[in-house]
Amino acid sequence: MMTSISTSPVQVGETELVPKRLVRARPLFDPEIVRRAVKESFLKLNPATLARNPVMFVVEVGAGVTSVLLIRDALRGASGLGFPLQIAVWLWFTVLFANFAEAMAEARGKAQADTLRKTRSDSVANRILANGKIEAVPASRLRAGDTVLCSAGDIIPGDGDVVEGIATVDESVITGESAPVIRESGGDRSAVTGGTRVLSDQIRVAITSNPGETFLDRMIALVEGAERQKTPNEIALNILIAGLTLIFLLAVVTLEPFAAYSVSSSGSGAVPSVAVLVALLVCLIPTTIGGLLSAIGIAGMDRVMQHNVLAMSGRAVEASGDVNTLLLDKTGTITLGNRQAVEFLPVEGVTTAELADAAQLSSLADETPEGRSVVVLAKDKYGLRSREVAERDAHFLPFSAYTRMSGVDLNGRRLRKGATEAIANFVREEGGSLPEGFFELSDRIARAGGTPLAVADCSRVLGVIHLKDIVKGGMKERIGQLRAMGIRTVMITGDNPLTAAAIAAEAGVDDFLAQATPKDKLEYIKREQGEGRLVAMTGDGTNDAPALAQADVGLAMNTGTSAAKEAGNMVDLDSNPTKLIEVVAIGKQLLITRGALTTFSIANDVAKYFAIIPAMFAATYPALSHLNIMRLHTPQSAVLAAVVFNALIIIALVPLALRGVHYRPQGAASMLRRNLLIYGLGGILAPFPGIWLLDQLLVALRLA
């Protein structure tokens, strides 16, 4: 009886499938989101809500005071109320536009939360009692510490760890990826998420969360923008703009008595009305960044979520933008994860074809990725395709971690392939000796960053197979981009220093940590932080939990253990370790967007000074008319144009606040120059034509 053993690799298709996203990016101005944001804009007029934003609270108070005085004058039958009416209307629009920016960012998060809620249901759980019996209970009655039995077709009722068994699980409800995953007890892939479905086999799950505390519940709460906590930098910026607001408020309040004194002394001019003073105050304080600041932070978390990364807080996203040191695992992050055979190196007296033939035969029963790559290399380079092997004469030995070898006994031959030391011991036991230069050949491969596998035929060594960690395509360029950002990259690996050095040089990382233990990782992070650096790292195992908790940005894999996910402050639903690079870029973009719009907001106030101050005081101090460089028609048209521009610029910048400023990897100095040139100089120049055009329009429409 004969059997045909194929040496052809498994075909997985020519088109790379793009993973689905749990939360798809909606159009920026999705009608449903806009409707929700418009409604929220009016609800946010509540002073108790707006008090959290000191700048916009001052604008609302100013709008309220102007409106009250306008109503009083109207009841008294006063004339000439058109101008204060327009001021009041545009002040209210200023507040509404700022509320709309924040509401848009929040509405996008709430739309994501609505999508997630649809995936949640109160399933029935098979709870295992202390006496071993099983009772069916609603999932909402489960508590941490309960154990449940999940069979094929069951919904996993809550977050937990597999304590017995192995099963394939459909996690598309969480990751958006249709391919099932393996979940088993005792490893780094034991964590399961409530709401996912068991597709095959049976597992026992120890529940680790109480109702309302599951991973899905946390996701829903965290994507709700309204619950977002302000980050330290955002709080500091709020304090700064609140201080500026207070300074300008005191300055404007003192203008009225000074103006009254000047008018009474000179006998000419006019005291500015309350409406004009409020307009001046609103144009002086940084209303643009005040109205957009919250939206920028919420939108940053939204962009992270669109990459299928769950940030536990806005602080984590912001910290990723300030990272100085990035720790990257070698396997699966820098390299493809599976070593591949790239070369056959025979010893003296053996041909390469003979070595390739023996290597392929001894690897037929090796189901590891390395073993399959040996079979494929022999096929591709030496044409060794499927062959007929007599089952009664062939005894296959699958690869074993205990023996560190695989092989076949065939026609009196005992072919073995495995670790160098294991093969050396096998040859000695067979009564053979090791050829001269055998270990030198093995060491040469190790120094080049590879892994040597030896091949033997009974007591005779045939040669060495060169296994190589394949660095991912474009990784060196991506590391270069990180370096351009000012981020130092460190590769973490369990390999020996020689292999680690070779891979580090090929990938272009700045440093490496070889033969790293959990303690080594933790101490390295503490050392970096002790020198004032912020550190980010990825991990998925329980042994990574201490380092993830210590790191400023800890990105845990969703396929990892519950301990890893609890320790990190971000969870990657796709379990792609390289995602940390995208997260860093999003954090940088958030910081740059905030800085750019702050610069623009402060800079564009300059044009408003030239519009309002001459309009207010030129009658009293004629010399100030020289500051009217825009040649605005009347004091009323100048003040109104400045107020209208101040409101419209907020709504015009909403798309930029939500999308973020385009980010290019570059040094801090280059970034600062670009920021000052585009948003500093642009912020000074842009309002001049804007206010001038509005002045022309208001006069043409006889509104001023």
C-alpha positions as CSV (number, residue, x, y, z in Angstrom):
1,M,0.0,0.0,0.0
2,M,1.5,3.4,-1.1
3,T,0.7,6.9,-0.1
4,S,1.6,10.2,-1.9
5,I,3.1,12.9,0.3
6,S,2.8,16.3,-1.4
7,T,5.5,18.9,-0.8
8,S,3.5,21.8,-2.3
9,P,2.8,24.7,0.0
10,V,-0.8,25.5,0.9
11,Q,-2.2,28.2,-1.3
12,V,-3.8,31.0,0.5
13,G,-4.9,33.1,-2.5
14,E,-3.3,36.0,-4.4
15,T,-5.3,38.8,-2.9
16,E,-4.5,40.0,0.6
17,L,-7.7,40.4,2.5
18,V,-8.1,43.7,4.4
19,P,-9.4,43.1,7.9
20,K,-12.9,44.4,8.6
21,R,-13.2,47.2,11.1
22,L,-15.5,46.9,14.1
23,V,-16.4,50.6,13.8
24,R,-16.2,51.9,10.3
25,A,-15.3,55.5,9.7
26,R,-18.4,57.4,8.8
27,P,-18.4,60.5,6.5
28,L,-17.4,63.6,8.4
29,F,-20.8,65.2,8.1
30,D,-23.0,62.1,8.1
31,P,-26.6,63.4,8.2
32,E,-27.5,61.3,11.3
33,I,-24.5,62.6,13.2
34,V,-25.1,66.2,12.1
35,R,-28.8,66.0,13.3
36,R,-27.7,64.7,16.6
37,A,-24.9,67.3,16.9
38,V,-27.3,70.2,16.1
39,K,-29.7,69.0,18.9
40,E,-26.9,68.7,21.3
41,S,-25.6,72.2,20.5
42,F,-28.7,73.7,21.9
43,L,-28.8,71.4,25.0
44,K,-25.2,72.4,25.7
45,L,-26.3,76.0,26.2
46,N,-27.1,75.0,29.7
47,P,-24.8,77.3,31.8
48,A,-24.0,74.4,34.1
49,T,-22.7,72.4,31.2
50,L,-20.9,75.3,29.5
51,A,-19.1,76.3,32.7
52,R,-16.6,73.5,32.1
53,N,-15.3,75.7,29.2
54,P,-14.4,79.1,30.7
55,V,-13.9,80.8,27.3
56,M,-17.3,79.9,25.9
57,F,-19.0,80.4,29.2
58,V,-17.8,84.1,29.1
59,V,-19.1,84.4,25.5
60,E,-22.5,83.0,26.6
61,V,-22.6,85.4,29.6
62,G,-21.8,88.2,27.2
63,A,-24.5,87.1,24.8
64,G,-27.0,86.9,27.6
65,V,-26.1,90.3,29.0
66,T,-26.4,91.9,25.5
67,S,-29.7,90.1,24.9
68,V,-31.2,91.3,28.2
69,L,-30.2,94.9,27.6
70,L,-31.6,94.6,24.1
71,I,-34.9,93.4,25.4
72,R,-34.9,96.2,28.0
73,D,-34.3,98.9,25.4
74,A,-36.9,97.4,23.1
75,L,-39.5,97.6,25.9
76,R,-38.6,101.2,26.4
77,G,-39.2,101.9,22.8
78,A,-35.6,102.9,22.0
79,S,-34.5,103.2,18.4
80,G,-31.4,101.9,16.6
81,L,-31.6,98.4,18.0
82,G,-30.5,96.7,14.7
83,F,-26.8,96.8,15.5
84,P,-27.0,95.4,19.1
85,L,-29.5,92.8,17.8
86,Q,-27.0,91.6,15.2
87,I,-24.2,91.5,17.8
88,A,-26.4,89.5,20.2
89,V,-27.4,87.0,17.4
90,W,-23.8,86.4,16.3
91,L,-22.6,86.0,19.9
92,W,-25.2,83.3,20.3
93,F,-24.0,81.7,17.0
94,T,-20.5,81.8,18.4
95,V,-21.5,79.7,21.4
96,L,-23.6,77.4,19.2
97,F,-20.8,76.8,16.7
98,A,-18.4,75.9,19.5
99,N,-21.0,73.6,21.0
100,F,-21.6,72.1,17.5
101,A,-17.8,71.3,17.2
102,E,-17.8,69.4,20.5
103,A,-21.2,67.8,19.8
104,M,-20.0,66.5,16.4
105,A,-17.0,64.8,17.9
106,E,-19.2,63.3,20.7
107,A,-21.9,62.3,18.2
108,R,-19.4,60.3,16.2
109,G,-18.4,58.4,19.4
110,K,-22.0,57.9,20.4
111,A,-22.8,56.5,16.9
112,Q,-20.0,54.0,17.4
113,A,-21.4,53.1,20.8
114,D,-24.8,52.5,19.3
115,T,-23.2,50.1,16.8
116,L,-21.6,48.2,19.7
117,R,-24.8,48.1,21.7
118,K,-26.5,46.2,18.9
119,T,-23.9,43.4,19.4
120,R,-24.8,43.0,23.1
121,S,-27.5,40.6,24.2
122,D,-28.4,38.8,27.5
123,S,-27.6,35.3,26.5
124,V,-28.2,32.1,28.5
125,A,-25.2,30.7,30.4
126,N,-24.5,27.1,31.5
127,R,-23.1,27.8,35.0
128,I,-21.2,24.9,36.6
129,L,-22.2,24.5,40.3
130,A,-19.9,23.3,43.1
131,N,-21.4,19.8,42.9
132,G,-20.6,19.6,39.2
133,K,-24.2,20.0,38.0
134,I,-25.0,22.6,35.4
135,E,-27.8,25.2,35.6
136,A,-29.0,27.6,32.9
137,V,-29.0,31.2,34.1
138,P,-29.1,34.6,32.3
139,A,-25.7,36.0,31.6
140,S,-26.6,39.1,33.6
141,R,-26.6,36.9,36.8
142,L,-23.0,35.8,36.4
143,R,-20.4,37.1,38.7
144,A,-16.6,37.1,38.7
145,G,-15.4,33.7,39.8
146,D,-18.3,31.7,38.2
147,T,-17.4,28.9,35.8
148,V,-19.5,28.3,32.7
149,L,-19.5,25.6,30.1
150,C,-19.6,26.8,26.4
151,S,-20.2,24.3,23.6
152,A,-20.3,24.8,19.8
153,G,-22.9,27.4,18.9
154,D,-23.0,29.0,22.4
155,I,-22.5,32.7,23.0
156,I,-19.8,33.2,25.6
157,P,-21.7,35.0,28.3
158,G,-19.0,37.2,29.8
159,D,-15.3,38.0,29.8
160,G,-13.1,35.2,31.2
161,D,-10.3,32.8,30.8
162,V,-10.5,29.3,29.4
163,V,-9.6,26.9,32.2
164,E,-10.2,23.6,30.4
165,G,-10.5,22.6,26.7
166,I,-9.8,24.2,23.4
167,A,-12.2,25.6,20.8
168,T,-12.4,27.9,17.8
169,V,-14.2,31.1,18.5
170,D,-15.9,33.7,16.2
171,E,-14.7,37.1,17.5
172,S,-16.1,39.1,14.6
173,V,-18.5,40.9,16.9
174,I,-15.4,42.5,18.6
175,T,-12.7,42.6,16.0
176,G,-14.8,42.7,12.8
177,E,-12.5,39.9,11.4
178,S,-14.5,36.9,10.1
179,A,-11.7,34.4,10.5
180,P,-12.2,32.3,13.7
181,V,-9.4,32.1,16.4
182,I,-8.2,29.4,18.7
183,R,-8.8,29.7,22.4
184,E,-7.3,27.2,24.8
185,S,-6.4,26.9,28.4
186,G,-3.0,27.4,29.9
187,G,-1.5,29.8,27.4
188,D,-1.4,33.3,26.2
189,R,-4.5,32.7,24.1
190,S,-6.8,31.8,27.0
191,A,-8.8,35.0,27.3
192,V,-12.3,35.1,25.8
193,T,-14.6,38.1,25.4
194,G,-18.3,38.2,26.3
195,G,-20.6,38.2,23.2
196,T,-18.3,36.1,21.0
197,R,-19.5,32.7,19.8
198,V,-18.0,29.2,20.1
199,L,-17.8,27.5,16.7
200,S,-16.4,24.1,17.6
201,D,-15.6,21.9,20.5
202,Q,-16.2,22.7,24.2
203,I,-14.5,24.9,26.8
204,R,-14.9,25.8,30.4
205,V,-14.6,29.5,31.1
206,A,-13.8,31.2,34.4
207,I,-15.7,34.5,34.4
208,T,-13.5,37.4,35.3
209,S,-16.0,40.3,35.1
210,N,-19.3,41.4,36.8
211,P,-22.3,42.6,34.8
212,G,-21.7,46.1,33.4
213,E,-17.9,45.6,33.6
214,T,-17.3,43.4,30.6
215,F,-14.9,44.4,27.8
216,L,-17.8,45.3,25.5
217,D,-19.3,47.5,28.3
218,R,-16.0,49.3,28.7
219,M,-15.8,49.8,25.0
220,I,-19.2,51.4,24.9
221,A,-18.4,53.7,27.8
222,L,-15.1,54.7,26.4
223,V,-16.2,55.6,22.9
224,E,-18.8,57.9,24.4
225,G,-17.0,61.2,23.9
226,A,-19.0,62.8,26.7
227,E,-17.3,60.6,29.3
228,R,-13.8,61.5,28.1
229,Q,-11.5,62.8,30.8
230,K,-9.3,65.8,30.0
231,T,-5.6,65.0,29.6
232,P,-2.9,66.9,31.6
233,N,-1.8,68.9,28.6
234,E,-5.4,69.8,27.8
235,I,-6.0,70.9,31.3
236,A,-2.8,73.0,31.2
237,L,-4.0,74.7,28.0
238,N,-7.4,75.3,29.5
239,I,-5.8,77.1,32.4
240,L,-3.7,79.2,30.0
241,I,-6.7,80.3,27.9
242,A,-8.8,80.8,31.0
243,G,-6.0,83.1,32.3
244,L,-5.9,85.0,29.0
245,T,-9.7,85.4,29.2
246,L,-9.5,86.8,32.7
247,I,-6.8,89.3,31.7
248,F,-8.8,90.5,28.7
249,L,-12.0,90.6,30.8
250,L,-10.4,92.9,33.3
251,A,-9.0,95.1,30.5
252,V,-12.3,95.5,28.8
253,V,-14.2,96.2,32.1
254,T,-11.8,99.1,32.8
255,L,-12.3,100.6,29.3
256,E,-15.8,101.9,30.0
257,P,-14.8,104.3,32.9
258,F,-11.7,105.4,31.0
259,A,-13.7,106.1,27.9
260,A,-16.3,108.0,29.9
261,Y,-13.5,110.1,31.5
262,S,-11.9,110.8,28.1
263,V,-15.2,111.9,26.6
264,S,-16.1,114.2,29.5
265,S,-12.6,115.7,29.4
266,S,-12.4,116.3,25.7
267,G,-16.0,117.0,25.1
268,S,-16.0,114.9,22.0
269,G,-16.4,111.2,21.1
270,A,-18.7,108.6,22.6
271,V,-18.6,106.0,25.3
272,P,-18.7,102.5,23.8
273,S,-22.0,100.7,24.4
274,V,-22.2,97.4,26.3
275,A,-22.7,95.5,23.0
276,V,-19.5,96.9,21.6
277,L,-17.5,96.2,24.7
278,V,-18.8,92.6,24.8
279,A,-17.9,92.3,21.1
280,L,-14.4,93.5,21.8
281,L,-14.0,91.0,24.7
282,V,-15.2,88.1,22.6
283,C,-12.8,89.0,19.8
284,L,-9.9,89.5,22.1
285,I,-10.2,86.2,24.1
286,P,-9.1,82.9,22.3
287,T,-12.5,81.8,21.3
288,T,-11.4,79.7,18.4
289,I,-9.3,77.3,20.4
290,G,-11.7,77.5,23.3
291,G,-14.5,76.3,21.0
292,L,-12.5,73.6,19.4
293,L,-10.3,72.2,22.2
294,S,-12.6,69.6,23.5
295,A,-13.5,68.4,19.9
296,I,-9.8,67.9,19.1
297,G,-9.3,65.5,22.0
298,I,-12.5,63.6,21.4
299,A,-11.7,63.3,17.7
300,G,-8.3,61.9,18.5
301,M,-9.9,59.0,20.4
302,D,-12.3,58.5,17.5
303,R,-9.4,58.1,15.1
304,V,-7.7,55.6,17.3
305,M,-11.0,53.6,17.5
306,Q,-11.2,53.6,13.7
307,H,-7.9,51.7,13.7
308,N,-9.6,49.1,15.9
309,V,-7.6,50.2,19.0
310,L,-9.5,50.8,22.2
311,A,-7.9,53.5,24.3
312,M,-8.8,53.3,28.0
313,S,-8.5,57.1,28.3
314,G,-7.7,60.2,26.3
315,R,-4.5,60.4,28.4
316,A,-3.2,57.2,26.7
317,V,-3.7,58.7,23.2
318,E,-2.0,61.9,24.2
319,A,0.9,60.1,25.9
320,S,1.5,58.1,22.7
321,G,2.2,61.4,20.9
322,D,4.9,62.3,23.5
323,V,6.6,58.9,23.5
324,N,10.4,59.0,23.4
325,T,11.2,55.2,23.5
326,L,9.3,52.5,21.7
327,L,9.8,48.9,22.7
328,L,9.0,46.4,19.9
329,D,8.9,42.6,20.2
330,K,11.0,41.0,17.5
331,T,8.7,38.1,16.6
332,G,5.5,39.2,14.9
333,T,6.4,42.9,15.1
334,I,9.7,43.4,13.4
335,T,9.9,40.0,11.8
336,L,7.1,37.9,10.2
337,G,7.1,35.6,13.2
338,N,7.9,32.4,11.5
339,R,11.5,31.6,10.6
340,Q,12.0,30.3,7.1
341,A,14.6,28.1,5.5
342,V,16.7,30.1,3.1
343,E,19.8,28.0,2.4
344,F,21.3,24.5,2.5
345,L,24.9,24.4,3.6
346,P,26.5,20.9,3.2
347,V,29.6,19.7,5.0
348,E,32.6,18.6,3.1
349,G,32.0,15.5,1.0
350,V,28.2,16.0,0.7
351,T,26.4,17.6,-2.2
352,T,23.8,20.3,-1.8
353,A,21.2,18.2,-3.6
354,E,21.9,15.2,-1.2
355,L,21.5,17.5,1.8
356,A,18.3,19.0,0.4
357,D,16.8,15.5,-0.3
358,A,17.5,14.4,3.3
359,A,16.3,17.6,4.8
360,Q,13.0,17.4,2.9
361,L,12.4,13.8,3.9
362,S,13.2,14.4,7.6
363,S,10.8,17.4,7.6
364,L,7.7,15.8,6.0
365,A,6.3,15.0,9.5
366,D,7.3,18.4,10.9
367,E,4.1,20.5,11.0
368,T,5.8,23.6,12.3
369,P,6.2,26.6,10.0
370,E,10.0,26.1,10.0
371,G,9.6,22.4,9.0
372,R,7.2,23.3,6.2
373,S,9.6,26.0,4.9
374,V,12.3,23.4,4.6
375,V,10.1,21.2,2.4
376,V,9.1,24.2,0.3
377,L,12.8,25.3,-0.1
378,A,13.9,21.9,-1.3
379,K,11.0,21.9,-3.8
380,D,11.6,25.4,-5.1
381,K,15.4,25.3,-5.4
382,Y,16.0,21.6,-6.3
383,G,12.8,20.4,-7.9
384,L,12.1,17.9,-5.1
385,R,8.3,17.5,-5.5
386,S,5.9,14.9,-4.1
387,R,7.3,11.4,-3.8
388,E,6.0,7.9,-3.1
389,V,6.9,6.5,0.3
390,A,6.0,3.0,1.4
391,E,4.0,3.3,4.5
392,R,5.1,-0.1,5.9
393,D,8.7,0.9,5.5
394,A,8.5,4.5,6.6
395,H,8.3,5.5,10.2
396,F,7.8,9.2,10.7
397,L,8.8,11.1,13.8
398,P,6.9,14.4,14.2
399,F,8.8,17.3,15.6
400,S,9.0,17.3,19.4
401,A,10.0,20.1,21.7
402,Y,11.4,17.4,24.0
403,T,13.8,15.8,21.4
404,R,14.1,19.1,19.3
405,M,14.1,16.9,16.2
406,S,11.9,15.5,13.5
407,G,12.7,12.7,11.0
408,V,11.9,9.5,9.2
409,D,13.2,5.9,9.3
410,L,13.1,4.8,5.6
411,N,14.8,1.8,3.8
412,G,17.4,1.4,6.5
413,R,18.2,5.1,6.8
414,R,17.5,7.1,9.9
415,L,17.2,10.7,8.8
416,R,17.0,13.4,11.4
417,K,16.7,17.2,11.3
418,G,16.8,19.4,14.3
419,A,18.7,21.7,16.6
420,T,22.5,21.5,16.3
421,E,23.2,20.1,19.7
422,A,20.3,17.6,19.4
423,I,21.7,16.3,16.1
424,A,25.2,16.2,17.5
425,N,24.0,14.0,20.3
426,F,22.1,11.8,17.9
427,V,25.1,11.3,15.7
428,R,27.3,10.4,18.7
429,E,24.7,7.9,20.0
430,E,24.8,6.3,16.5
431,G,28.5,5.8,16.8
432,G,29.5,8.6,14.5
433,S,31.7,11.7,14.8
434,L,31.2,15.3,13.9
435,P,32.9,16.6,10.8
436,E,35.5,19.3,11.1
437,G,34.0,22.8,10.7
438,F,30.4,21.7,11.7
439,F,30.1,24.0,14.7
440,E,31.9,26.8,12.8
441,L,29.2,26.5,10.1
442,S,26.5,26.7,12.8
443,D,28.1,29.7,14.5
444,R,28.4,31.5,11.2
445,I,24.7,31.3,10.7
446,A,24.0,32.5,14.2
447,R,26.3,35.5,13.8
448,A,24.4,36.4,10.7
449,G,21.2,36.5,12.7
450,G,19.9,33.1,11.6
451,T,19.1,29.8,13.3
452,P,21.0,26.7,12.3
453,L,19.3,23.3,11.9
454,A,21.5,20.3,11.4
455,V,20.6,17.2,9.2
456,A,22.0,13.8,9.8
457,D,21.7,10.3,8.2
458,C,22.3,7.8,11.0
459,S,25.9,8.4,12.2
460,R,26.8,10.9,9.4
461,V,26.2,14.7,9.5
462,L,25.1,16.0,6.1
463,G,25.0,19.7,6.7
464,V,23.2,22.6,8.1
465,I,20.0,24.4,7.1
466,H,19.9,28.2,7.5
467,L,16.7,29.4,9.1
468,K,16.2,33.1,9.0
469,D,13.8,35.6,10.7
470,I,12.4,37.5,7.8
471,V,12.2,41.2,8.6
472,K,8.8,42.6,7.5
473,G,8.9,44.6,4.2
474,G,9.2,48.3,4.8
475,M,10.1,47.9,8.4
476,K,13.4,49.7,8.1
477,E,11.7,52.7,6.5
478,R,9.0,52.8,9.2
479,I,11.8,52.7,11.9
480,G,13.4,55.6,10.0
481,Q,10.1,57.5,10.2
482,L,10.0,56.9,13.9
483,R,13.6,58.2,14.2
484,A,12.6,61.3,12.3
485,M,9.9,61.8,14.9
486,G,12.6,61.7,17.6
487,I,11.5,58.3,18.8
488,R,14.2,55.8,19.8
489,T,13.2,52.2,18.9
490,V,14.3,49.2,21.0
491,M,13.9,45.6,19.9
492,I,13.0,43.0,22.6
493,T,13.8,39.4,21.9
494,G,14.6,36.1,23.7
495,D,17.3,35.4,21.1
496,N,21.0,35.3,21.9
497,P,22.9,38.6,21.5
498,L,24.5,37.6,18.2
499,T,21.2,36.8,16.5
500,A,19.6,39.8,18.1
501,A,22.4,42.2,16.9
502,A,22.0,40.9,13.3
503,I,18.2,41.3,13.2
504,A,18.5,44.7,14.9
505,A,21.0,45.9,12.2
506,E,18.8,44.6,9.4
507,A,15.6,46.2,10.8
508,G,17.4,49.5,11.6
509,V,16.4,49.7,15.2
510,D,18.4,51.9,17.6
511,D,19.0,49.3,20.3
512,F,18.0,45.8,21.3
513,L,17.4,43.8,24.5
514,A,18.5,40.2,24.0
515,Q,17.5,37.2,26.1
516,A,14.9,39.4,27.7
517,T,12.9,38.2,30.7
518,P,9.8,39.9,32.2
519,K,12.1,41.4,34.9
520,D,14.5,42.7,32.3
521,K,11.7,44.5,30.4
522,L,10.4,46.1,33.6
523,E,13.8,47.3,34.7
524,Y,14.5,48.7,31.2
525,I,11.3,50.7,31.2
526,K,12.0,52.0,34.7
527,R,15.5,53.0,33.7
528,E,14.2,54.9,30.6
529,Q,11.5,56.7,32.7
530,G,14.0,57.5,35.3
531,E,15.9,59.5,32.7
532,G,12.8,61.5,31.8
533,R,11.6,59.5,28.8
534,L,8.1,58.3,28.0
535,V,8.0,54.6,27.0
536,A,5.5,52.6,24.9
537,M,5.4,48.9,24.4
538,T,3.2,46.0,23.2
539,G,2.5,42.7,24.8
540,D,0.0,39.8,25.0
541,G,1.1,37.4,27.7
542,T,0.7,37.4,31.4
543,N,4.5,37.8,31.6
544,D,4.2,41.1,29.8
545,A,1.7,42.5,32.3
546,P,4.2,44.1,34.7
547,A,5.9,45.9,31.8
548,L,2.6,47.0,30.2
549,A,1.4,48.4,33.5
550,Q,4.7,50.3,33.9
551,A,4.9,51.7,30.4
552,D,3.4,55.1,29.7
553,V,1.6,53.6,26.7
554,G,0.9,49.8,27.0
555,L,-0.8,48.3,23.9
556,A,-2.2,44.9,24.8
557,M,-3.3,42.4,22.2
558,N,-6.9,41.4,22.2
559,T,-5.9,37.8,21.7
560,G,-3.7,38.0,24.8
561,T,-4.5,37.1,28.4
562,S,-6.9,39.1,30.7
563,A,-3.9,40.1,32.8
564,A,-2.2,41.7,29.8
565,K,-5.4,43.6,28.7
566,E,-6.0,44.8,32.3
567,A,-2.4,46.0,32.6
568,G,-2.3,48.0,29.4
569,N,-4.1,51.3,28.7
570,M,-4.9,50.4,25.1
571,V,-6.2,47.2,23.5
572,D,-5.6,46.4,19.9
573,L,-8.7,44.5,18.7
574,D,-6.8,43.2,15.6
575,S,-3.9,41.9,17.7
576,N,-1.4,43.4,15.4
577,P,1.8,44.4,17.3
578,T,2.9,46.9,14.6
579,K,-0.3,48.9,15.3
580,L,1.7,50.7,18.0
581,I,3.4,52.7,15.3
582,E,0.0,54.0,14.0
583,V,-1.1,54.8,17.5
584,V,2.1,56.9,18.0
585,A,1.3,58.7,14.8
586,I,-2.3,59.4,15.8
587,G,-1.0,60.7,19.2
588,K,1.4,63.0,17.4
589,Q,-1.3,64.2,15.1
590,L,-3.6,65.0,18.1
591,L,-0.8,67.1,19.8
592,I,0.1,68.9,16.5
593,T,-3.6,69.7,15.8
594,R,-4.1,71.2,19.2
595,G,-0.9,73.2,18.9
596,A,-1.7,74.3,15.3
597,L,-5.2,75.6,16.2
598,T,-4.0,77.2,19.4
599,T,-1.4,79.1,17.3
600,F,-4.0,80.0,14.7
601,S,-6.5,81.2,17.4
602,I,-4.0,83.5,19.1
603,A,-2.6,84.8,15.9
604,N,-5.9,85.7,14.2
605,D,-6.8,88.0,17.1
606,V,-4.3,90.5,15.7
607,A,-6.6,91.3,12.7
608,K,-9.5,91.8,15.1
609,Y,-7.5,94.4,17.0
610,F,-7.1,96.4,13.9
611,A,-10.8,96.2,13.2
612,I,-12.4,96.9,16.5
613,I,-10.0,99.2,18.4
614,P,-10.1,102.0,15.7
615,A,-13.8,101.7,15.4
616,M,-14.3,102.1,19.2
617,F,-12.0,105.0,19.9
618,A,-11.2,106.8,16.7
619,A,-13.9,109.4,17.4
620,T,-12.4,110.1,20.8
621,Y,-8.8,109.7,19.7
622,P,-8.6,110.6,15.9
623,A,-5.0,109.4,15.7
624,L,-6.3,105.8,16.1
625,S,-7.9,106.1,12.7
626,H,-4.5,105.3,11.2
627,L,-4.9,101.8,12.5
628,N,-7.8,101.2,10.2
629,I,-5.6,99.7,7.6
630,M,-8.4,97.6,6.1
631,R,-10.4,100.8,5.4
632,L,-13.5,99.5,7.0
633,H,-16.6,101.6,6.2
634,T,-18.1,102.5,9.6
635,P,-17.4,101.7,13.3
636,Q,-20.5,99.6,13.4
637,S,-19.6,97.6,10.2
638,A,-16.1,97.0,11.6
639,V,-17.3,95.7,14.9
640,L,-19.9,93.5,13.4
641,A,-17.6,92.1,10.7
642,A,-15.1,91.1,13.4
643,V,-17.8,89.4,15.5
644,V,-19.2,87.6,12.4
645,F,-15.7,86.4,11.4
646,N,-15.0,85.3,14.9
647,A,-18.1,83.0,14.8
648,L,-17.6,81.7,11.3
649,I,-13.9,80.8,11.7
650,I,-15.0,78.3,14.4
651,I,-17.4,76.4,12.1
652,A,-14.9,76.6,9.3
653,L,-12.2,74.9,11.4
654,V,-14.5,72.0,12.6
655,P,-13.4,69.7,9.8
656,L,-9.7,70.3,10.6
657,A,-10.4,69.7,14.3
658,L,-12.2,66.4,13.6
659,R,-9.8,65.1,10.9
660,G,-6.7,66.4,12.5
661,V,-3.8,68.3,10.9
662,H,-1.9,66.3,8.3
663,Y,1.0,64.7,10.0
664,R,4.4,64.0,8.4
665,P,7.2,62.4,10.4
666,Q,9.8,65.1,11.0
667,G,11.9,66.5,13.8
668,A,10.6,68.9,16.5
669,A,12.4,71.9,15.0
670,S,11.0,71.4,11.5
671,M,7.5,70.8,12.9
672,L,7.7,74.0,14.9
673,R,8.8,76.0,11.8
674,R,6.0,74.5,9.8
675,N,3.5,75.2,12.5
676,L,4.5,78.9,12.9
677,L,4.6,79.4,9.1
678,I,1.3,77.9,8.2
679,Y,-0.8,78.5,11.3
680,G,1.0,81.4,12.9
681,L,1.5,83.5,9.8
682,G,-1.6,82.2,8.3
683,G,-3.6,83.0,11.4
684,I,-2.4,86.6,11.2
685,L,-3.0,87.1,7.5
686,A,-6.2,85.1,6.9
687,P,-8.6,87.3,9.0
688,F,-7.7,90.6,7.2
689,P,-9.4,89.7,3.8
690,G,-12.1,87.8,5.7
691,I,-13.1,90.8,7.9
692,W,-12.7,93.2,4.9
693,L,-15.1,91.0,2.7
694,L,-17.6,90.8,5.6
695,D,-17.5,94.6,6.0
696,Q,-18.2,95.0,2.3
697,L,-21.1,92.5,2.4
698,L,-22.7,94.0,5.5
699,V,-22.6,97.5,4.0
700,A,-23.9,96.2,0.7
701,L,-26.8,94.5,2.5
702,R,-27.4,97.6,4.6
703,L,-26.9,95.7,7.8
704,A,-24.4,98.1,9.1
